[in-house]
């Protein structure tokens, strides 16, 4: 088209070379206006109807198990409580709970700060039985106790699987403790069958005036041990796909805070660096190498994020007992960004145990400290590469001229400042060597901004920071 309009072909190609990459992120004005409108509307809803907005957002993304925990954490930051399913308050999807929810009444001017998981989110509880439970509650009010529930829900889909799943996730918690329900599951199912048989045979109406012949109208459950916290978390993960009431990693997180990098803080700028990570094992995939040895691909998660670990044959032989789903684990290895996917290539691993957590944290903290100590012994910095001589003109670096490498006070102050300004720009040290300067690429990565530069100039001098 350009050539036909007497535009030089080389110039046309040059112009198109500018246009082509723009197509990757640019769009026309009407499209931009629509996005701006949607952005305004969602911002308005989040600001003025935060609970309703977050419930709708989680419902829209409820199939994405990795997104939902992030949104739940956002809710907590907004002061919104996200609770497990409840037989008297949950609907099919995520539900905003008000004082009128359980009685199916609209409450005017009620500002709610609570969201309930929907019944459809529970594994083994299908759409049909969910609809039956909600319709009965709407028509005849909330369920008073477990006997009332069993009397009113007479459906083939209320079976052992669905009852156990409802009990395990806490849907009956306001009616009865879940450990007691699970211990009496066969007794409850027999009670439900007797009710169904009686109704089918017309016994209810025939003998309703003769109490001693009437079908049993209540059920007495045997005492049983309460379900413990760890069991409850396992059930939530199994049946809802994620932890709700708590996360098992929270038990270790505080003790490990100085020894690990949080999973959601890992990024491509650290690729190639050794890192310590920890979490709860969620999935394990075993493969056989070309040498006929086993290795593992293990996904771990904390409250907000997850990452895959590669466990090579040597480490697997040394730590075979560690790798079980649900176990807590801490690992050290190189962060890889192969195929644009962050993974940790592990060379050390240990199972997390509550009674040993302080000793474990100390061991991995020492690994970090040893790695971060440079050859001079003065700066506790990330590892340096003395062999590599970078070309400063090809990358964005923060360049620091260090005149006195023996001034430990100044070096430690520089270290503290760099540690507080983490980012994507690598730091170069220019240090005296013979009659000139040696360039050292450090392991520090900072956000090179005016504030950081000015602070460093105060220590090193105006001409020593570039």
N, C-alpha and C positions, 0 to 999 in steps of 0.2 A: 504493500500500500504506500509506503514511504517513497519507494523508487518510482512508482507511477506518478507521484506528486513531485518528482524532480528533487527528492532529498537524497543525498549521498548515502549509499548502503552502509558504509562504515559508521557514519554519524547516526543512522537509524538504529544500528545494532548497539551503539553506545547509549543512545536514549533508552532503548528497551531494557538494557542492562540495569538502568536505574529503576525502571518501572517494575520489572519482574519480582525482585525481593519484596517490594511494597505489597504485592498481592498476598504475601504470607501473613500480614497483620493489618492491612488497610481495608476499609470498607466505605461505601458511599454515605452521603450525608443523611439520607432518610433512615438508613440502617442505624447510624450513630444516634439519631434522634430517638428512635425506638428504644435502643438500649438505655439511653439517658432517662427516658420515661420509666422504664421498668426499674432501673436503679433507684430513682426517686420514690417510686411506689413501695418497693421492698424496704428501703430505709425508713419510710414513714411508718409502715406496719411494724417493723422491729422496734422503733422508738415508742410507738403509742400502744401497740398490742403485743408486747414481747413474748408472752407465754403462748398465745395463739399462733404467732408467727413461727416460733421454734417447733411447736407441735406439728404444724403443717409442713415445715421444712424436713423434719425427721420422718414424717409419713411419706413424703415424696422420695426420700433416699433410704427407706427402711431396708431395701434389699442389699444395700452397700454396707457390709459389716465393718469395713474400715472407716467409713465416713461417720457412722452413727456415734462411736465413742468420742470423736472430736466435737460433734454437736452437743453431746451430753456434757462434755467439759465446758463448752461455751455457755450452756444453760447454768451450770454451777457458778461460773463467773458472773452471770447476770442475776444470781440469787434465786434461780428457778430450780426446784427439786424434781428430779426424774426418778420415778418409783417403778418397781416391778408391777406386773399385771395384778389386778384385783377383780374378783368375781362380781363385786357390787359397784365398781367404779370404772372398769375398763370397757371400752367399746371395741370395735374391730381393729382400729388403728390407734395411733398415739392420740391421747385424749387430754384436754385441759380439765382439771378437776376443780369443781366449785363445791360450795356447801350443799348444792342441790343435785349434784351428779348422781349419787346413789339412790335418790328418790325420784329421779327423772324430772326434776323441776328446774325451770329457768330462774336464775337468781339475778335480779337487777342490781346494777352498780357493784358487782362483786369482782374485785381484782384478785385473780388467782396467780399463785406462784408455784403451781404443782402440775406436772404432766405424768400421766400413767401410760405404760406400755399397753399396746392393744393385745387382745386375746389371739388374734391371727398371727402374731409374731411367735407364738409358742409352737415348737415342733410337736407333731402328733395331735394337735388340736386344729381340726380342719375348719373350712369356711362354714359348713353346714351346722356343726354343733355350736360354733360361735354365734351364728345367727339365732339359733334356738334359745341359747342362754340369754342373749341380750333381749330378744323379743319377750320372753317370759318375765324378765325383770322389769321391762317397760310396762307390761300389761298388769302385773300383780305385785309390784314393789320389790324391794331388796330381799335377798335370801337371809333368813334369820340365823340359821345354823346349818350344819352339814346334813342333818336329817331332812330339813326343809328343802335344801337344794336337791337331794336325791328323790324326794317325793314329787317335786315339780318338774324335774328334767327326766322324762322317760323317753329316751331315744337310743336307737341302736348304736349311734356314734359316741355315746357316753360309755366307753368301755375302759378296760384296765389301762391301756396306753394313754388315753386322753386324761383320765382321772389322775394317774401318776404324774403326768406332765404338769397338769394344773397345780397339783400339790407341791411338786418340787420347785417350781418357780415362785411359789408364795401366793398364788391366786386365792387360796383359802385362809391366808394367815389371820384375817380378822374373825374367822369362824373357829379355827382350830390350828394348833401347832403342827407344822408339816411332818416332823418326825413321827408324831402320834398317828397322823393320817396314813402315812406310808406303812406303818406297822399294822394298821387295821384295814388295809386295802381290800383284802379278800372278804372280810366281814362286811364292809360297805357295799361291795359289789353283789354279795349274796342278798343283802337287804334290798338293794335296787331290783334284783331279779324277782324276789318275792312280791314286791309291790307291783311289778309289771304283770306277773302271773295272776295276782289277785284281781287286778283291774280287768285283765282279759277274760277272767272267769266270772266277772260280775260280783265277786265276793264282797267288795266294798259296799255296794248298795244293799245286798241281801242281809249282811250281818252288822251293818253300821249301828244298829240299835242294841246289839248284844256285845258289850265291851269284851267279855272273856273270849268271844269267838272272832273278834275283829282282827284284821291284820295289824301287826305291830306298827305303831305310828311314830316311834322314835327309835334311836339306836344308841347304845352305850358303848363307847370305845374303851378298849383296854389301855392302861397306862403304858407308856413307852419312853425311851430316851429321846431327848430333843436332838434335832439335827444340828451338827456343829457348823461353825462358820466356813470351814474349808469345803465341807460337803456341799453347802449351799452355793458357794462360788462355782464349784465343779458343775452342779446342776444348771446354774444360770448360763454358763458357757456352752454346755451341751445342748440345752433346749431353746435358748434365745440367741445363741451365736456370739454373745459377749457378756462380760461381767457388768452388773448393774449396781448392786448394793455396795460393792467395794471392788478393789482389784487386788489379787494376791501379791502383786509386786510391791504394793504400798507398804507391806510388812518390812521390806528390805530397803526401800528407796532412800529414806533419811540416812541410814547408816552408810550407804554406798555413795552418797552425793559427791564426795570429794575424790572418789576413786574411779568414776565412770563418766562417759559422755551420754547424756540423755538421747534416746533414739530419735526424737524429733529435732535434735540439734545437729545431727549428722548431715553433712552436705558435701557436694562435689569438690569444694575447695580443699577438703581434707583427704581427698583420694590419694592413696599411696602412703599415708601416715599410719603409724600404729595407734590403735585406740582400744580402750576398755569399754565394753558394753555389757549390759545385763538385762534380763527380762524373764518372762515365763514362757516355756516352750509350748507353742500352740500346734505346730505340725512338724512331722519328721518324714523325710523321703530318703530311702536307702537305695544306693546304686552300686554296681560292681565295676571297678576300674579295669583298664586293659591288662593290668597285672593280676587280675582276679582277686582284688582286695576290696573290702567294703569301705564306702565313705558315705557321709550323710549330708543332706541339705536340710537344715533346721531353721524354722521360722520362730523367732522369739518376739514377744510384745511386752510393752509396759502400758500404762494407762492411756497413752495418746498415740503411740506409733508402733511399728514393727519393722523388723529387718531380717534378712536371710543370712544364716551362718553357713560356711562351708567347713565341714569337719573331715579332714583328710585321714587316710588309714592309720598313720602313726599315732595321731592324737586320739582317734577312736579306740585304738587298742588300749591306750593309757586311761581312758575315761569312759569306758563302755557303760558303766552303771549310771552315768549322769543323764543319758539321753532317753528320757521318758516324757511323754506329753503331760503337762501340768507341773513339771519340776521347774524350780527357779534355777537360773544358771548365770554365771559371770564368765566372760571370755575376753581374751586379748588376741588381737590379730591385726593384719593390715586391711585398711578400708579400700575396697575395690569399686571402681565405677565402670566395669566392663559391660558393654552393651547398654550404657546409660542407666544402669540399675545398681544402686548401692548394695554391696554385700561385704561381709567381714570374713576374711580368710584366716581362720583361727589357728593359733599355735599353742594356746593355753586355755584351759577351761576348768571350772570347778562348780559343783552343785552348791546352791545357796541353802544354808540351814540356819534357822533362827538362833540356835544356841552358839553357833560359830561365826555369826555374821561380822562381829567386830574384828576378829582375826583375819577373816577373808578380805574385808575391806582394807585392812592394813597391808596385807600382802600385795594387793593389786595397786594400792596407792604408791608403794615402794617401787613397783615396776614403772609407774609413770614418772616418779621422781628421778629414778636412775636414767630413764630415757631422755628426760628433759635437761639433765646436767651437761653442760658443754665441756670441752676439753680444758678450759681455763679453771673450771671449778667455781667460778664466781657468779655466773648467771644461770639460774634455774629456768632454762628456756627449752622449747621444743628442739628436736634433734637438728644438727647442722650438717651440711654436706661440704666438706673442705675441698673435695676434688672438683666439684662442679663449678665452673666459672661462667655465670650467666651473662648474656648480652643485655645490659640494662635498657638499650634503646628499643628492644622488641616487646617489652612487657611493662605493665604498670607496677612499679616498685616504690616502696618507701626506703630511701637511701640515707643511712646514718653513718657519719664519719666519727669513729671512736678513736680519739687521740691517745687515751690512757686506758689500756685494757686491764690495768691493775687497780683501778679505782672502783672497788666493789660497791661502795655506797651509791655512786652514780649509776653503775650498771644495774643494781637491784631496783633503783627508782625507775629506770628505763623499762625494765622487765614488767614492773607493776602497771605502768602506763600502757604498754603494748597489750597486756593481758586484758585490760578494761575496754579496749577498742577493737574487738574481734571483727574481722571482715574478710574480703577476698584478695587484698593486696599483700603480696609477699614483702618481707623486710630484708634488705641487704645491709650488712655491716662492712664498712671500709676500715680495715685495721692496718697499723704500720707493719711493714715487712721490708727489711733492708732499707734501701733508699726510697722505696715507694710504698704503695698500699696494696693489700690483698683484699679481694672481694669475696665475702662469704655470704652465701644464701642461707638464711636461718629458717627455722620451722615456723616462725611467727607469721600469722596472716591477720592483717588489720584493715580497718575502714579508714583509708587515708583522707582525712578531712582537716579543715583549717584548725579546729580545736586541738586535735592530736598533734599536728605540726607545731603549733605555737608552744604547747607544753614541752615538747622535746627540744625546741630551740632554747628554751629557758635553761636547760641542763647542758646541752652540747654546744650552744652558740649558733648565731644567725646563719653562718655559712656551712654548718655541719649537718643540716637536715634538708633534703630535697624530695 
